[in-house]
Amino acid sequence: MKNHVVLRGIFLVMGFWVTGLLGAVEVSDEEAMVLGRQVLAVKEALANPQAPASLDTVTALGQDSRYAVMVRGWLVQHIRMAESYRGTSEYQNSPAGKLEVEKSISSYQKMLRRIDLE
């Protein structure tokens, strides 16, 4: 639950940032809609990092130089949030939970490497 609140806060701040960015540059409604759809797709991909399409979805927006820093920041924060679970008793006492966290961290790191290498 706490994770969802943090995620909502991150995306709210990023939404304001994107809105400010779009306000500074002349953008058509269609371009704004495309970007909005991409951001929502990335949000879904970050919530389900192990889904088959997540890697491609995140890196597609992350490889666009205009949005790379934003997407990279989201990934770094998701890695930090997932790593913070390593200190919890739930992580220590649940092999299934431990595996899920480690898979998520691995998926986020793959996304980050793919953006950084392209």
C-alpha positions in Angstrom: 0.0 0.0 0.0 2.8 2.4 0.9 4.5 1.6 -2.4 1.3 2.6 -4.3 1.2 5.9 -2.4 4.9 6.6 -3.3 4.2 5.6 -7.0 1.2 8.0 -7.2 3.3 10.8 -5.7 6.1 10.2 -8.2 3.8 10.1 -11.2 1.9 13.2 -9.9 5.2 15.1 -9.7 6.3 13.8 -13.1 2.9 14.7 -14.5 3.4 18.3 -13.4 6.9 18.3 -14.8 5.7 17.0 -18.2 2.9 19.5 -18.2 5.4 22.3 -17.5 7.7 20.9 -20.3 4.8 20.8 -22.7 3.7 24.3 -21.8 7.2 25.6 -22.6 7.2 24.1 -26.1 4.5 24.4 -28.7 2.9 21.0 -28.9 -0.2 19.8 -30.7 -3.0 18.1 -28.9 -2.2 14.9 -30.8 1.4 15.0 -29.7 0.4 15.5 -26.1 -2.0 12.6 -26.3 0.7 10.3 -27.7 3.1 11.3 -24.9 0.3 10.8 -22.4 -0.4 7.3 -23.7 3.3 6.5 -23.6 3.7 7.7 -20.0 0.6 5.7 -19.0 2.1 2.6 -20.7 5.4 3.1 -18.9 3.5 3.5 -15.6 1.8 0.1 -16.3 5.2 -1.5 -17.3 6.9 -0.3 -14.1 4.0 -1.8 -12.1 4.6 -5.1 -13.9 8.3 -5.1 -14.7 8.4 -8.8 -15.5 5.7 -8.7 -18.2 7.0 -9.5 -21.6 6.3 -6.1 -23.2 7.5 -4.0 -20.2 11.1 -3.9 -21.3 10.3 -2.6 -24.8 7.6 -0.2 -23.5 10.0 1.5 -21.0 13.0 1.6 -23.3 11.0 3.0 -26.2 10.2 6.2 -24.2 13.6 6.1 -22.4 15.5 6.1 -25.6 13.9 9.3 -26.7 16.4 11.9 -25.7 13.7 14.4 -24.7 12.4 12.0 -22.0 15.4 9.8 -21.2 16.2 11.6 -17.9 12.6 11.4 -16.7 12.3 7.6 -17.5 15.7 7.0 -16.1 14.7 8.7 -12.9 11.6 6.6 -12.6 13.7 3.4 -13.0 16.2 4.5 -10.4 13.4 5.2 -7.9 11.8 1.9 -8.6 15.1 0.1 -8.1 15.6 1.9 -4.8 12.0 1.1 -3.6 12.4 -2.6 -4.5 15.8 -2.8 -2.8 14.3 -1.2 0.3 12.2 -4.4 0.7 15.4 -6.4 1.3 15.4 -5.2 4.9 11.9 -6.3 5.7 10.9 -9.4 7.6 8.4 -10.3 4.8 11.4 -10.4 2.4 13.5 -12.4 4.8 10.8 -14.9 5.7 9.2 -15.4 2.3 11.1 -17.2 -0.4 8.4 -16.4 -2.9 8.4 -12.7 -1.9 12.2 -12.6 -2.0 12.2 -14.1 -5.5 9.5 -11.6 -6.7 11.5 -8.6 -5.4 14.8 -9.9 -6.9 13.1 -10.4 -10.3 11.6 -6.9 -10.2 15.0 -5.4 -9.4 16.6 -7.4 -12.2 13.9 -6.3 -14.7 14.3 -2.6 -13.7 18.1 -2.9 -14.0 17.8 -4.4 -17.5 15.5 -1.5 -18.5 18.0 1.0 -17.2 21.0 -0.7 -18.9 19.1 -0.8 -22.2 18.4 2.9 -22.0 22.0 3.7 -21.0 23.5 1.6 -23.8 21.4 2.9 -26.6 
